[in-house]
């Protein structure tokens, strides 16, 4: 269903994360007045309204969403990828990425939200040959991937059983200015710009890198595209890139003389070898395709690393 009316009153969870900050800034520039839903207050949000809400507090989530009268909701909050497989870490991952997410879906539907856009992960696919299309079975084998796959399945069940107006968007390997240097491109760019040695794995793993502005554009389209409730949609470039080749491009574009030490870091056992998106559904349903080339995205990221500026909401 959904139309431009979906932009009338937008709620965003996870708005202080990498993708969330950029989505929030884009919506504000567009003249929207999004409402941030966050467990903690954040002074960096400026004039943007922030509603403090613990998504694990089921009763309060229902109460607040009824009061907010949102027309649409973008759900980006959750735990990050982690190599920690301890019981407390896995339990927290399941609680936030599955329990809190399903509770939010149900409360949003009850409150009359017209479109819910939730963000999944390429890790839901597990180890399968690419290009990875949305009809493939979900074979996740990491706690993060399993939690995201479970949330996707619950979203589809709620849509089929109760008509929950949820759309699952799966960005692949997002990158761009301001990303925390725990992610590959951000870490490599920081080392290249600062002239620091960069130890990486063998680098033969392939990733489908997509610039953050393109991810934001995909989320924006998922808010308003008609009749896509219940769909799962990949956002990627459609082009697999070996990490060693991406590192080499970063070094060339940054004209870095820092040591690039390929093969000096062991590849994490739980890391996926290759991820590569089939993006035909995004083109068909959203009219979306990645517009920023890898080199252009890397140039912008390198320039930001040299002259960092916080995105303004």
Secondary structure as the mmCIF struct_conf table of DSSP 4:
data_model
#
loop_
_struct_conf.conf_type_id
_struct_conf.id
_struct_conf.beg_label_comp_id
_struct_conf.beg_label_asym_id
_struct_conf.beg_label_seq_id
_struct_conf.end_label_comp_id
_struct_conf.end_label_asym_id
_struct_conf.end_label_seq_id
HELX_RH_3T_P HELX_RH_3T_P1 UNK A 4 UNK A 7
BEND BEND1 UNK A 8 UNK A 9
STRN STRN1 UNK A 10 UNK A 13
BEND BEND2 UNK A 14 UNK A 14
TURN_TY1_P TURN_TY1_P1 UNK A 15 UNK A 16
BEND BEND3 UNK A 17 UNK A 17
HELX_RH_AL_P HELX_RH_AL_P1 UNK A 18 UNK A 29
TURN_TY1_P TURN_TY1_P2 UNK A 30 UNK A 31
STRN STRN2 UNK A 35 UNK A 38
BEND BEND4 UNK A 39 UNK A 40
HELX_RH_3T_P HELX_RH_3T_P2 UNK A 43 UNK A 45
TURN_TY1_P TURN_TY1_P3 UNK A 46 UNK A 47
BEND BEND5 UNK A 48 UNK A 48
STRN STRN3 UNK A 49 UNK A 52
TURN_TY1_P TURN_TY1_P4 UNK A 55 UNK A 56
HELX_RH_AL_P HELX_RH_AL_P2 UNK A 58 UNK A 68
TURN_TY1_P TURN_TY1_P5 UNK A 69 UNK A 69
BEND BEND6 UNK A 71 UNK A 71
STRN STRN4 UNK A 72 UNK A 75
BEND BEND7 UNK A 78 UNK A 78
HELX_LH_PP_P HELX_LH_PP_P1 UNK A 79 UNK A 81
BEND BEND8 UNK A 83 UNK A 83
BEND BEND9 UNK A 86 UNK A 86
HELX_RH_AL_P HELX_RH_AL_P3 UNK A 87 UNK A 94
HELX_RH_PI_P HELX_RH_PI_P1 UNK A 95 UNK A 100
HELX_RH_AL_P HELX_RH_AL_P4 UNK A 101 UNK A 110
TURN_TY1_P TURN_TY1_P6 UNK A 111 UNK A 112
BEND BEND10 UNK A 114 UNK A 114
STRN STRN5 UNK A 115 UNK A 119
HELX_RH_3T_P HELX_RH_3T_P3 UNK A 122 UNK A 125
BEND BEND11 UNK A 127 UNK A 127
HELX_LH_PP_P HELX_LH_PP_P2 UNK A 129 UNK A 129
BEND BEND12 UNK A 130 UNK A 131
STRN STRN6 UNK A 132 UNK A 132
TURN_TY1_P TURN_TY1_P7 UNK A 134 UNK A 135
BEND BEND13 UNK A 136 UNK A 136
BEND BEND14 UNK A 142 UNK A 142
HELX_RH_AL_P HELX_RH_AL_P5 UNK A 143 UNK A 162
STRN STRN7 UNK A 166 UNK A 171
STRN STRN8 UNK A 173 UNK A 175
TURN_TY1_P TURN_TY1_P8 UNK A 177 UNK A 178
TURN_TY1_P TURN_TY1_P9 UNK A 181 UNK A 182
BEND BEND15 UNK A 183 UNK A 183
HELX_RH_AL_P HELX_RH_AL_P6 UNK A 184 UNK A 194
TURN_TY1_P TURN_TY1_P10 UNK A 195 UNK A 195
STRN STRN9 UNK A 198 UNK A 200
STRN STRN10 UNK A 206 UNK A 207
STRN STRN11 UNK A 209 UNK A 211
HELX_RH_AL_P HELX_RH_AL_P7 UNK A 212 UNK A 224
TURN_TY1_P TURN_TY1_P11 UNK A 226 UNK A 227
TURN_TY1_P TURN_TY1_P12 UNK A 229 UNK A 230
STRN STRN12 UNK A 232 UNK A 235
BEND BEND16 UNK A 236 UNK A 236
BEND BEND17 UNK A 238 UNK A 238
STRN STRN13 UNK A 241 UNK A 242
HELX_RH_AL_P HELX_RH_AL_P8 UNK A 243 UNK A 254
TURN_TY1_P TURN_TY1_P13 UNK A 255 UNK A 255
BEND BEND18 UNK A 258 UNK A 258
STRN STRN14 UNK A 260 UNK A 262
TURN_TY1_P TURN_TY1_P14 UNK A 263 UNK A 263
BEND BEND19 UNK A 265 UNK A 265
HELX_LH_PP_P HELX_LH_PP_P3 UNK A 266 UNK A 268
TURN_TY1_P TURN_TY1_P15 UNK A 269 UNK A 270
BEND BEND20 UNK A 271 UNK A 271
BEND BEND21 UNK A 273 UNK A 273
STRN STRN15 UNK A 274 UNK A 274
STRN STRN16 UNK A 277 UNK A 277
HELX_RH_AL_P HELX_RH_AL_P9 UNK A 280 UNK A 286
BEND BEND22 UNK A 292 UNK A 292
HELX_RH_AL_P HELX_RH_AL_P10 UNK A 294 UNK A 306
BEND BEND23 UNK A 307 UNK A 307
HELX_LH_PP_P HELX_LH_PP_P4 UNK A 310 UNK A 312
#
